[in-house]
Amino acid sequence: MTSFDKPTTEDTSADDARAVTEAALFEAFGGVRGMVETVLPGLLFVSIYTVNKDLHMSAIAALAVALAMVVVRLARKDTVKHAFSGVFGVAFGVVFAMMTGNAKDFYLPGMLYTLGLALAYIVTAMAGVPLIGLMLGPVFRENLSWRTRNPGRKKAYTKASWAWGLILLGKSAILFPLYWWADTTQLGWVLVALKIPPFLLAVYLTWVFLAKAPPPIDVFAEMEAEERAEEERKAAAAQGDGGAATAGRHRRES
């Protein structure tokens, strides 16, 4: 193997950083299963409503499948945060649609949430505390160290938050006019179609920005190292006190 064939330390570190970033994003956003759990209730609702125009049957079916996914996760002892968020979203939509009698209102809470999230990403990026950093900091074991100690990662988080905010804002710009102008089935199918592609684009851009950023500072490892060092200092001090006491005894005896 020539020197050109041997991986450099920089290449290895970059590969490690990318692998850590991919794993963290997968954990934070739920991966393929999380996407399925996000799409399936809405897909079932619009499919049933397209066939029979029955609001009650469509809503009950969507809520039932969302609850079933939570039960499956509980039975498998998996994390349930993504499934629970789906249940709450579907439940709000069901309640809202039942109260107004308008099937399109099943989608309104989720649309409002998307718009609010888009604004949160943009506002926090402008304020210098990007939301994506607040979300991913604990996943990367860096907490908020990126704010003051790792400017390269803060810049990457800011870019990622802008990406999420603008993508979700663009999605809202498509959906809200359809809420007013389109019928329930048209809105539903467009909404289902827009569930995954914008999400994947935002996750991809986040991965690109973070993969090029400096590695995270593991504050948990730092705290553990400080605790070990403190214990070693206490042990050394105790040994020193014990040695001094022994020497004093020897002097008194002599």
Secondary structure, 3 states (H helix, E strand, C coil): CCCCCCCCHHHHHHHHHHHHHHHHHHHHHCHHHHHHHHHHHHHHHHHHHHHHCCHHHHHHHHHHHHHHHHHHHHHHCCCCHHHHHHHHHHHHHHHHHHHHCCHHHHCHHHHHHHHHHHHHHHHHHHCCCCHHHHHHCCCCCCCCHHHHCCHHHHHHHHHHHHHHHHHHHHHHHHHHHHHHHCCHHHHHHHHHHCCHHHHHHHHHHHHHHHHCCCCCCCHHHHHHHHHHHHHHHHHHHHHHHHHHHHHHHHHHHC
